[in-house]
Amino acid sequence: MSIPIYESSENYLEAILMIKERKGEVHSIDIAEELNFTKASVSVAMKKLRENGFITMEKDGRIHLCEKGRVIAEKTYEKHKMLTDFFISIGVDAITAEDDACKVEHDISDLTFEKLKKYISEH
């Protein structure tokens, strides 16, 4: 069963995961730079994600994904990577593929995504 979550929250969680993989730790400023948002906007979003149990924040500002936040981030990131690669494989330029993948990753159903993954693995 999917956890209902807004697209913007998925983007934040995905960004936290990607930054953590690259840098080892995540602070609000890293997210603001990654997503090109203001620190104030990120601060409001982090408060909501923390209140809803998707992240924790340490006193020094380090941000960590909770289990349910990690699951959503990994799922969103998997969709993003696979869709980007697929779009590139059918001839879409990398920048457009990346942009389109970011849009589609939030709206594609789990069923369609699983069928697309299966199709790609078989071809």
Buried (B, 14 or more C-beta within 10 A) or exposed (E): EEEEBEEBBBBBBBBBBBBBEEEEEBBBEBBBBBBEBEEEBBEEBBEBBBEBEBBEBEEEEEBBBBEBBBBBBBBBBBBBEBBBEBBBEEEBEEEEBBBBBBEBBBEBEEEEBEEBBEEEEEE
